[in-house]
């Protein structure tokens, strides 16, 4: 009786591992289809989306610093 439970547990574990590998294979194959571009192209597009936001963030930071420096210079008058 104990031996049957161990074999059943091992069989379920093996099915889970094989099933998860099959699902990952299907996801990777779907991402690498030629109709939508190669896998590297898909990864490049995903990473380049973040780079487009960086210049906007830097420009906003620059405007904020200029505004803060402008407020700082007004009450003090000429600093030089």
JOPE-V605132 format. One record per residue. N is the residue number from 0. RES is the residue in three letters. SS is DSSP state (a for helix, b for strand, c for the rest). D_CENTER is the distance of its C-alpha to the mean C-alpha in whole Angstrom. Layout:
# JOPE-V605132
[[N/RES/SS/D_CENTER] [N/RES/SS/D_CENTER]]
This chain:
# JOPE-V605132
[[0/UNK/c/48] [1/UNK/a/46] [2/UNK/a/45] [3/UNK/a/44] [4/UNK/a/42] [5/UNK/a/40] [6/UNK/a/40] [7/UNK/a/39] [8/UNK/a/36] [9/UNK/a/35] [10/UNK/a/35] [11/UNK/a/33] [12/UNK/a/30] [13/UNK/a/31] [14/UNK/a/30] [15/UNK/a/27] [16/UNK/a/25] [17/UNK/a/27] [18/UNK/a/25] [19/UNK/a/22] [20/UNK/a/22] [21/UNK/a/23] [22/UNK/a/20] [23/UNK/a/18] [24/UNK/a/20] [25/UNK/a/20] [26/UNK/a/16] [27/UNK/a/16] [28/UNK/a/19] [29/UNK/a/18] [30/UNK/a/15] [31/UNK/c/17] [32/UNK/c/20] [33/UNK/a/22] [34/UNK/a/23] [35/UNK/a/19] [36/UNK/c/19] [37/UNK/c/18] [38/UNK/a/15] [39/UNK/a/15] [40/UNK/a/15] [41/UNK/a/12] [42/UNK/a/10] [43/UNK/a/11] [44/UNK/a/11] [45/UNK/a/8] [46/UNK/a/7] [47/UNK/a/11] [48/UNK/a/10] [49/UNK/a/9] [50/UNK/a/12] [51/UNK/a/14] [52/UNK/a/14] [53/UNK/a/15] [54/UNK/a/19] [55/UNK/a/19] [56/UNK/a/18] [57/UNK/a/21] [58/UNK/a/23] [59/UNK/a/23] [60/UNK/a/24] [61/UNK/a/26] [62/UNK/a/28] [63/UNK/a/28] [64/UNK/a/29] [65/UNK/a/32] [66/UNK/a/33] [67/UNK/a/33] [68/UNK/a/35] [69/UNK/a/38] [70/UNK/a/38] [71/UNK/a/39] [72/UNK/a/42] [73/UNK/a/43] [74/UNK/a/45] [75/UNK/a/46] [76/UNK/c/48] [77/UNK/c/48] [78/UNK/c/46] [79/UNK/c/48]]
